[in-house]
Amino acid sequence: MVKRFVFFAALAAVAALAHAATMEDEVRAVFEKYIAIQNAHDLKSMRGLLADSPDLLWISRGKPIWGREAALKSLEERYKGTWRIEVDRKELRIISVSRRVAQVYAPTQLTVGDPGADPAKARLYINLVMVKKPEGWQIVSILPILVPPQ
């Protein structure tokens, strides 16, 4: 009886570890796609990554942007100028909140500028929350935190 219990406990632990690795890999792949889409200024592809919800939240320049359509409209304006994200992949972390919710922490450098203007660089800690839906992982919130110059 004890051997059986130990066997099933070990089996459950292995299954949990396999799920965690799979979840982390899936979320990391979606985040990498998110960065590539941002850098390509590809609004059509971005639409599929952002949750179609009025509760989607993106804090941008200190102001909340609610909903996918408002976020896409803001990105459309930003994409007219310089907009490039570089991630410090050594420091990237995926945090499992639950089986269907993950947080991504990504130290980044954002290069941004209006059309024709010299771009500026800023260090940010990007925090994303993703939810696994039937169509796959989608972003439900984006919270960038500005890192003060040192």
C-alpha positions in Angstrom: 0.0 0.0 0.0 2.8 2.4 0.9 4.7 1.6 -2.2 1.7 2.3 -4.3 1.2 5.6 -2.6 4.8 6.6 -3.2 4.6 5.5 -6.8 1.5 7.6 -7.5 2.9 10.6 -5.6 6.1 10.4 -7.7 4.0 10.1 -10.9 1.9 13.2 -9.9 5.1 15.2 -9.2 6.6 14.2 -12.6 3.3 15.2 -14.4 3.3 18.5 -12.6 6.9 19.2 -13.6 6.1 18.3 -17.2 3.1 20.6 -17.2 5.1 23.5 -15.8 7.9 23.0 -18.4 5.3 22.9 -21.2 3.4 25.9 -19.9 6.7 27.9 -19.6 7.7 26.9 -23.1 4.3 27.9 -24.5 4.2 31.2 -22.7 7.8 32.0 -23.7 7.0 31.2 -27.4 4.0 33.6 -27.3 6.1 36.3 -25.6 8.9 35.9 -28.3 6.2 36.2 -30.9 4.8 39.4 -29.2 8.3 41.0 -29.3 8.8 40.1 -33.0 5.3 41.4 -33.9 6.0 44.6 -32.0 9.3 45.1 -33.7 7.7 44.4 -37.1 4.9 46.9 -36.4 2.4 44.2 -37.4 -1.0 45.3 -36.1 -2.9 42.4 -37.8 -0.8 39.8 -35.9 -0.9 41.8 -32.7 -4.8 41.6 -32.8 -4.5 37.8 -32.4 -2.2 38.1 -29.3 -4.3 40.6 -27.4 -7.4 39.3 -25.6 -10.6 40.6 -27.1 -11.9 42.1 -23.9 -12.9 45.5 -22.6 -10.9 44.5 -19.5 -7.6 44.2 -21.4 -5.3 46.7 -19.7 -2.2 48.4 -21.0 -0.6 51.1 -19.0 1.2 53.4 -21.5 3.0 56.7 -20.6 1.4 56.5 -17.2 -2.2 56.2 -18.5 -4.5 53.2 -18.7 -5.6 52.0 -22.1 -8.6 49.7 -21.8 -9.6 47.2 -24.4 -8.0 45.6 -27.4 -9.3 48.1 -30.0 -8.0 51.1 -28.0 -4.6 49.3 -27.5 -4.3 48.6 -31.3 -5.2 52.2 -32.1 -2.5 53.5 -29.7 0.0 51.1 -31.3 -0.9 52.2 -34.8 0.1 55.8 -33.8 3.3 54.6 -32.1 4.3 52.4 -35.1 4.4 55.5 -37.3 7.7 56.5 -35.7 10.5 54.5 -34.1 9.3 51.6 -31.9 11.7 48.8 -31.0 11.9 46.5 -28.0 15.0 44.6 -27.0 14.6 42.0 -24.2 17.3 41.0 -21.7 16.6 37.3 -22.2 18.9 36.2 -19.4 16.7 38.0 -16.9 13.3 37.0 -18.5 11.1 35.1 -16.1 7.8 33.2 -16.6 5.7 32.8 -13.4 2.9 30.3 -13.3 0.0 31.8 -11.5 -2.3 28.9 -12.2 -2.7 26.3 -15.0 -4.3 28.9 -17.3 -2.6 32.1 -16.1 1.0 33.2 -16.4 3.0 36.4 -15.7 6.0 37.4 -17.8 8.7 39.6 -16.3 11.0 41.0 -18.9 13.7 43.7 -18.4 13.8 45.5 -21.7 15.1 48.5 -23.6 12.5 50.5 -25.5 13.7 52.7 -28.4 10.9 55.1 -29.3 10.4 58.3 -31.2 8.0 60.3 -33.2 8.3 60.2 -37.1 11.4 62.3 -38.1 12.5 62.8 -34.5 15.6 61.3 -32.9 14.6 58.3 -30.9 15.0 58.0 -27.2 15.9 54.9 -25.2 14.4 53.8 -21.9 14.9 50.8 -19.7 11.6 49.1 -18.7 10.5 46.1 -16.7 7.7 44.8 -18.8 5.1 42.7 -16.9 2.5 40.9 -19.0 -0.3 38.6 -17.8 -1.4 35.9 -20.2 -4.4 33.7 -20.0 -4.8 30.4 -21.8 -8.0 30.4 -23.9 -9.3 27.8 -26.3 -7.5 29.7 -29.2 -4.2 29.7 -27.2 -2.3 32.1 -24.8 -3.4 35.7 -25.0 -2.3 38.9 -23.3 -4.7 40.4 -20.9 -2.5 43.1 -19.3 0.7 44.9 -20.1 2.3 46.9 -17.3 5.7 48.5 -18.2 7.6 50.0 -15.3 10.2 52.6 -16.1 13.7 52.0 -14.6 15.2 55.3 -13.4 18.5 56.2 -15.0 21.5 55.2 -12.8 
